[in-house]
Amino acid sequence: MHLCYIDESGTPDVPGNTSHYVLAGLSIPVWHWRDSEKEIYAVKQKYSLPDAEIHSGWLTRKYIEQSKIPNFPQLDFFQRRYQVEKYRKTELLNLQKTHKQNLYRQTKKNYNHTKDYIHLTYEERIAFLEDVAKIIGNWGFARLFAECVDKIHFDPKRTKQSVDEQAFEQIVSRFEQFLKAIQTFGDPKIYGLLVHDNNETVAKRHTALMKTFHSKGTLFTQVDYIIETPLFVSSELTSMIQLADVCAYALRRYLENKEERLFDHIFKRADRKEGVVVGVRHFTITSCSCKICASHRIR
């Protein structure tokens, strides 16, 4: 059994507030699951994040209050957390007094999303994500599948699908074709299961799509080796889903901002056939020269 953990980065809305939408699936054999969890837990402990969710988007934000605390990098983790929490409590009280309720609610929400990471400097948070990306890149048993959609060039009338529906069909098709490729004659069949970050709206739509794929196949393949409909789980509680988040984020930031620090590690795990990347696609103009598009032209 291979488990393919799926998460997204960016918004599928057109135009939305990101130029790209990325849906990524990280597949690992179930017999490597326990050791993989232990490896990720070890790097979390290194940064004093044992129970924290890895959410790349929140980890990589600048926390302005850290710059306002004297000698913040020289403080230990306990002192940093104390000083940031003190600053944030004061800020929230001030916002309440001025009756700026919208700003108060948004600020409180932001603080809640980042509370686990406030003892780390920006540089340390990036280093943490890079350590995680390095681990993924070194997992020779893992495979990365992703659909990276440049929404500027996406035409829903032509595809007759929404952005996220196209991305999901692509992930399903590539994971299925990978499973077919690793079957060995005479041995028991190897099956796959999709494990998706939980979102109530997406869950209903992707469950319905998967039922259709099981009965009719996708545009590209019959579905014989992926079992069941996706399992939808909370990313807070499942480390492997959090790794799919890192992969999706790394792909999107590379395509939108040419950031290679995380991308170069995780892209090593893109599924390949005879040296050509088949697991990750950049849906964009044909003349694109990014590393993903270039990897499709290697012969």
C-alpha positions in Angstrom: 0.0 0.0 0.0 1.2 3.5 -0.9 -0.3 6.5 0.9 -0.5 9.7 -1.2 -0.9 12.8 1.1 -2.5 15.8 -0.7 -2.5 19.5 0.1 -2.7 22.8 -1.8 -1.0 26.2 -2.0 -2.6 29.3 -3.4 -6.2 29.8 -4.1 -8.1 28.1 -7.0 -10.3 31.2 -7.4 -9.7 33.1 -10.7 -8.1 35.5 -10.4 -7.8 35.2 -6.6 -4.8 36.6 -4.7 -2.2 34.2 -6.1 -1.1 33.8 -9.8 -0.7 30.0 -9.3 -2.7 27.2 -7.7 -0.7 24.1 -6.7 -2.1 20.8 -5.7 0.6 18.4 -4.5 0.6 14.8 -3.5 3.5 13.1 -1.6 3.4 9.4 -1.8 5.2 7.0 0.6 5.0 3.2 1.0 3.0 2.4 4.2 6.0 0.3 5.5 8.1 3.6 5.6 5.4 5.5 7.4 6.5 5.1 11.0 10.2 5.8 10.3 9.2 8.9 8.3 7.1 10.2 11.1 10.0 9.8 13.6 12.4 11.6 11.2 10.0 14.6 11.0 9.4 14.6 14.7 13.1 14.8 15.4 13.6 17.9 13.3 10.5 19.5 15.0 12.1 18.8 18.4 15.3 20.5 17.2 13.4 23.7 16.7 11.2 23.2 19.8 8.1 22.5 17.7 7.2 19.0 18.7 3.4 19.5 18.6 3.2 22.3 16.1 1.6 22.1 12.7 4.0 22.8 9.8 2.1 25.5 7.9 4.5 27.0 5.4 2.5 30.1 4.7 2.4 31.2 8.4 6.0 30.1 9.1 7.4 32.3 6.4 5.7 35.5 7.4 7.6 38.4 9.0 6.4 38.9 12.6 6.8 42.7 13.1 6.8 42.4 16.9 10.0 40.5 16.9 11.8 43.4 15.3 10.5 45.7 18.1 11.9 43.5 20.9 15.5 44.6 21.8 18.2 41.9 21.1 15.5 39.4 20.2 17.9 36.9 18.4 20.1 36.8 21.5 17.3 35.7 23.8 16.6 32.1 24.5 13.4 30.4 23.3 11.6 30.9 26.6 12.5 34.6 26.8 11.5 35.2 23.1 8.1 33.6 23.6 7.5 35.5 26.8 8.4 38.9 25.1 6.3 38.2 22.0 3.3 37.1 23.9 3.6 40.2 26.2 3.7 42.4 23.1 0.8 40.7 21.4 -1.4 40.9 24.5 -0.7 44.7 24.8 -1.5 45.2 21.1 -4.8 43.3 21.3 -5.8 45.3 24.3 -5.0 48.6 22.6 -7.1 47.6 19.5 -10.0 46.7 21.8 -9.8 50.1 23.4 -9.9 51.9 20.1 -12.9 49.9 19.0 -11.2 48.7 15.8 -13.1 45.5 15.9 -12.3 44.3 12.3 -8.6 44.9 12.8 -8.8 43.3 16.3 -10.3 40.1 14.9 -7.9 39.8 12.0 -4.9 40.5 14.3 -6.1 38.0 16.8 -6.6 35.4 14.0 -3.0 36.1 12.7 -1.6 35.7 16.2 -3.4 32.4 16.7 -2.0 31.0 13.5 1.6 31.9 14.3 1.6 31.3 18.1 3.6 28.1 17.9 6.5 29.7 16.0 7.1 33.0 17.8 10.2 31.7 19.6 12.0 31.3 16.3 13.5 34.2 14.2 12.5 34.5 10.6 15.9 32.9 9.6 15.4 30.0 11.9 11.9 29.4 10.6 13.2 29.2 7.0 16.0 27.0 8.2 13.4 24.7 9.8 11.4 24.4 6.5 14.7 23.8 4.6 15.6 20.9 7.0 12.1 19.4 6.4 12.6 19.8 2.6 16.0 18.2 2.8 14.4 15.2 4.6 11.8 14.8 1.9 14.4 15.2 -0.8 16.5 12.3 0.7 13.5 9.9 0.8 14.3 7.7 -2.2 11.1 5.8 -1.6 8.8 8.9 -1.8 7.3 10.2 -5.0 5.9 13.7 -5.6 2.9 14.4 -7.8 1.7 17.9 -8.5 -0.3 20.1 -10.8 0.8 23.7 -10.8 -1.8 25.9 -12.6 -0.9 29.3 -13.9 -4.4 30.8 -13.7 -3.6 33.5 -16.2 -3.6 30.8 -18.9 -6.5 28.7 -17.5 -9.7 28.7 -19.5 -12.5 26.9 -17.6 -14.8 27.0 -20.7 -12.2 25.0 -22.6 -11.3 22.5 -19.9 -14.9 22.3 -18.6 -13.5 21.9 -15.1 -12.6 24.3 -12.3 -8.9 24.8 -11.4 -9.0 22.5 -8.5 -10.9 19.8 -10.3 -8.4 19.7 -13.1 -5.6 19.5 -10.5 -7.2 16.7 -8.6 -7.8 14.6 -11.8 -4.1 15.1 -12.7 -2.9 13.9 -9.3 -5.2 10.9 -9.4 -4.1 10.0 -12.9 -0.4 10.3 -12.2 -0.6 8.4 -8.9 -2.5 5.6 -10.6 0.0 5.4 -13.5 2.8 5.2 -10.9 1.1 2.4 -9.1 0.6 0.5 -12.4 4.3 0.9 -13.2 5.5 -0.7 -9.9 3.4 -3.8 -10.2 5.4 -7.0 -10.5 4.0 -10.0 -12.2 3.3 -12.9 -9.8 3.5 -10.7 -6.7 0.4 -9.4 -4.8 -1.0 -6.2 -6.2 0.2 -2.9 -4.7 -2.7 -0.5 -4.0 -2.8 3.2 -3.2 -4.9 5.5 -1.0 -5.4 9.2 -1.1 -5.2 11.1 2.2 -6.4 14.7 1.7 -6.2 17.8 3.9 -9.7 18.3 5.3 -11.9 21.0 3.7 -15.7 20.4 3.8 -16.4 21.9 0.4 -13.5 20.3 -1.3 -14.3 16.9 0.4 -17.7 16.7 -1.1 -16.5 17.7 -4.6 -13.4 15.5 -4.7 -15.3 12.5 -3.2 -17.9 12.8 -6.0 -15.1 13.1 -8.6 -13.3 10.0 -7.2 -16.5 8.0 -7.5 -16.7 9.0 -11.1 -13.1 8.1 -11.7 -13.6 4.7 -10.2 -16.6 4.0 -12.5 -15.5 5.7 -15.7 -11.8 6.4 -15.3 -10.1 9.8 -15.7 -9.4 11.4 -19.0 -6.0 9.7 -19.0 -6.4 6.3 -17.4 -8.7 3.7 -15.8 -8.4 3.6 -12.0 -7.5 0.1 -10.9 -5.0 0.5 -8.1 -6.3 3.5 -6.1 -8.8 2.3 -3.6 -11.7 4.0 -1.9 -12.5 7.8 -2.0 -10.0 10.1 -0.4 -9.7 10.1 3.4 -10.0 13.7 4.7 -8.0 14.4 7.8 -7.0 17.4 9.8 -3.5 18.7 8.9 -3.0 19.7 12.5 -3.0 16.1 13.5 -1.2 14.4 10.6 2.5 15.2 9.9 2.5 13.7 6.4 -0.2 16.1 5.3 2.0 18.9 6.6 4.8 17.7 4.3 2.4 17.9 1.3 1.8 21.5 2.4 5.6 22.1 2.3 5.8 20.6 -1.2 2.9 22.6 -2.5 4.2 25.8 -1.0 7.8 25.2 -2.4 6.4 24.7 -5.9 4.3 27.8 -5.8 6.9 30.0 -4.4 9.4 28.8 -7.0 7.0 29.5 -9.9 5.8 32.9 -8.6 9.0 34.2 -7.0 11.8 32.0 -8.3 12.6 30.9 -4.8 14.7 27.7 -5.1 15.8 27.1 -1.5 13.0 24.6 -0.8 12.1 23.7 -4.3 15.4 22.2 -5.3 15.1 19.7 -2.4 11.6 18.5 -2.9 11.7 18.5 -6.7 14.2 15.6 -6.4 11.2 13.4 -5.5 9.1 14.3 -8.6 8.1 11.0 -10.2 10.2 10.3 -13.3 10.2 7.9 -16.2 13.5 7.4 -18.0 14.8 10.6 -16.6 11.8 12.7 -17.7 9.6 14.2 -15.0 6.1 12.8 -15.4 4.7 13.5 -11.9 4.8 17.3 -11.8 3.4 19.6 -14.4 3.4 23.4 -14.8 0.2 24.3 -16.7 1.2 27.5 -18.5 2.5 28.8 -21.8 4.5 26.3 -24.0 7.6 28.6 -24.0 8.0 28.5 -20.2 11.7 27.9 -19.2 11.2 27.0 -15.6 12.8 23.9 -14.2 9.6 22.0 -14.2 8.9 22.6 -17.8 12.5 22.0 -18.8 12.4 18.7 -17.0 9.6 17.5 -19.4 11.9 18.2 -22.4 14.9 16.2 -21.3 15.6 13.3 -23.6 
